[in-house]
Structure formats: C-alpha cells, structure tokens
Amino acid sequence: MSVPEDDAMAARYFLLAADQGNSHAQFELAKCYHKVKGVPQDDAKAIHYCHLAADQGLAAAQCNLGQCYSHGECPLRQDYDECICYHRLAADQGFPGSMLALGAMLIDDEHVPADVRAREPADPRAGAKLLARAAQSMMESHLASDRLQALELLRNHADLRKVVSVCCIGCGKTEGLKQCTRCHVARFCGSACMRQAWPIHKQYCAEWEQGGGDSSSAPLAEEEKEEEEEEDMASLPIKE
C-alpha cells in the first residue's frame, strides 16, 4: 500500500497518537515542529513533545534532549547537568549516540564547565569503555562495510589511542584482549577483528610503534590497491 507524501497529514496523525501517549509519535511530532514538516515551526512545542517522549523512556528523545541542553538550543538554556542526565538515561539503554557523547565527556571534554566537572570528574578509562560499547552496538547493527565508518566516527569524539588501548578495535569488547605486537597499544579479541580493523589500525600502528604522540586527528588514507591490502593482511601482528 502506498499513499502520496503529505507532511501535514502525517503531523496530524502523529498528533492524534501523541495525545494518546505514544512516545514514538511524540518524538516524531517534536521533529515535525522543529523541522517545519506539516506544521509551523514551534521550538517550544518541539521541546514539549520531546520531553514527553523522553519522560516515557524513549532513548532517542533522551539523547536529543541531551544534545539540546549541551548546545543550549532555543528555547532551552545550556545546562550540562541536564545534558549528562539525559545522555546517561539513554546510554543506560544502550543508545549509541548518548554513549558516544557521554564517553567523550568522561574522557576529557574541554567544553564541560569547571563546576560540572567537579561533580562529574573525568574518567578516561570509563569513558573509553563507554565508547567501546557504542562501537560494539553500531557494529552489530551494520554491515561489515559500515563497521569501519563506526570506528572512524569514534575518532571525532575522543582520543583514538585511549579507546583502542582498553577495547577491541574490531568489535568493542573489553575482556580477554590480545595486544598488537608492533605498536603495543591496540587491543583485539582475535585475529578476525584485527583483519577487519586493519585498514584503520595500520594508519597509526607504525607511529605508535615508534613512540609517537596522539594520532587521533590523522586523516584516513584513501583505499589501497587490492594487492597491497593482501600483502598487509598476510603479516598482521597479534600476540596470541
């Protein structure tokens, strides 16, 4: 069954369901008011319905509110306590976006005010583990070709070296890890994950082996020729 696209009609049905307490409809309606889809723009109503959905436990809405409080998006004022609170609620449900945001804050976010940092001290190891959980969640829900994109996304949130030193760079696991015998930094649960993550890992392995500093901002190389990849893969370093 197919019907013509009609934003106004969609917003109308979202409103009907939202008023009956459907959290997904409340969140969709919030997005309609924010993005001007079928209804006039009204950020106050957008936040209202987002709050309703978040209060019912919808992780996507909780993550959205966390982001809004982080940036102080109208009509909300910037409030890192609320930001952390909502991200923690969503992270506890395994929502990747909030695990990434909260993990980055725990590692060391220079934008977090000093008074908030006093209540929420930095904990790089806990932050890295949270990022690892986010990576594992994303990788489990994506095709193999998308897993490297998930790892690349992590590079925008925290120091890659801190993350890969406490979790498997291939799947995000934090227990029973083996060490790369070249750089002695990256950890893997086995050779399969090392092969999967090698296109990213090889960009940093040599520098870490030589005792180089933070490489988290280094650009990923363009796709190598297939025969060069096969040569690399033939001698992957891992300490069993």
Residue pairs with C-beta under 8 A, 6 or more apart in sequence:
6 38
7 32
7 37
7 38
8 38
8 39
9 38
10 32
10 37
10 38
11 29
11 32
11 37
11 38
11 39
12 38
13 25
14 25
14 28
14 29
14 32
15 25
15 29
16 25
17 24
17 25
18 25
18 26
18 28
18 29
18 49
18 52
21 56
23 52
23 53
23 56
23 57
23 58
23 61
24 53
24 58
26 49
26 50
26 52
26 53
26 56
26 58
26 61
27 49
27 50
27 53
27 58
27 60
27 61
27 64
29 49
30 45
30 46
30 47
30 48
30 49
30 50
30 53
30 61
30 64
31 37
31 46
32 38
32 39
33 39
33 40
33 41
33 42
33 43
33 45
33 46
33 49
34 41
34 43
34 46
43 73
43 74
43 75
44 75
47 65
47 68
47 75
47 76
50 61
50 64
50 65
50 68
51 61
51 65
53 60
53 61
54 61
54 62
54 64
54 65
54 86
54 89
57 89
57 93
59 89
59 90
59 93
59 94
59 95
59 98
60 90
60 95
60 97
62 86
62 87
62 89
62 90
62 93
62 95
62 98
63 86
63 87
63 90
63 95
63 97
63 98
63 101
65 82
65 86
66 82
66 83
66 84
66 85
66 86
66 87
66 90
66 98
66 101
67 73
67 83
67 97
67 101
68 76
69 76
69 78
69 79
69 80
69 82
69 83
69 86
70 78
70 80
70 83
70 101
71 78
72 78
72 79
80 112
80 113
80 116
81 116
81 119
84 102
84 105
84 116
84 120
86 98
87 98
87 101
87 102
87 105
88 98
88 102
89 98
90 97
90 98
91 98
91 99
91 102
91 130
94 133
94 137
96 134
96 137
96 138
97 134
99 130
99 131
99 133
99 134
99 137
100 131
100 134
100 153
100 154
100 157
101 157
102 127
102 130
103 127
103 128
103 129
103 130
103 131
103 134
103 157
103 158
104 127
104 131
104 157
104 158
105 112
105 120
105 127
106 120
106 122
106 123
106 124
106 126
106 127
106 130
107 122
107 123
107 124
107 127
107 128
107 131
107 158
107 159
107 162
108 122
108 124
108 127
112 120
124 162
125 166
127 158
127 162
128 158
128 162
128 163
128 165
128 166
128 167
129 166
129 167
129 174
131 154
131 157
131 158
131 163
131 167
132 163
132 166
132 167
132 168
132 172
132 173
132 174
133 172
134 154
134 172
135 150
135 151
135 154
135 163
135 167
135 171
135 172
136 171
136 172
136 173
137 172
138 146
138 147
138 150
138 153
139 147
139 150
139 170
139 171
139 172
142 149
142 150
144 196
147 170
147 196
148 196
148 197
148 199
148 200
151 169
151 197
151 200
152 200
152 220
154 160
154 163
155 216
155 217
158 216
159 214
159 216
160 204
160 215
160 216
161 185
161 204
161 208
161 214
161 215
161 216
163 169
164 185
164 186
164 187
164 201
165 185
165 186
165 187
166 174
166 187
167 173
167 174
167 177
167 187
168 174
168 177
168 187
168 188
168 189
168 193
169 186
169 187
169 188
169 193
169 194
169 197
169 200
169 201
170 188
170 189
170 192
170 193
170 194
170 196
170 197
171 189
171 193
173 189
176 189
177 187
177 188
177 189
178 187
178 188
178 189
178 190
178 238
178 239
178 240
179 186
179 187
179 238
179 239
180 186
180 187
180 188
180 194
180 201
180 205
180 237
180 238
180 239
181 237
181 238
181 239
182 205
182 206
182 209
182 237
183 204
183 205
183 206
183 207
183 208
183 209
184 208
184 209
185 204
185 208
186 201
186 204
186 205
186 208
188 194
188 197
188 238
190 238
191 236
191 238
194 201
194 236
194 238
195 233
195 236
198 232
198 233
198 236
199 220
199 224
199 229
200 220
202 232
203 215
203 218
203 220
203 221
204 215
204 218
205 237
207 215
207 218
208 215
224 232
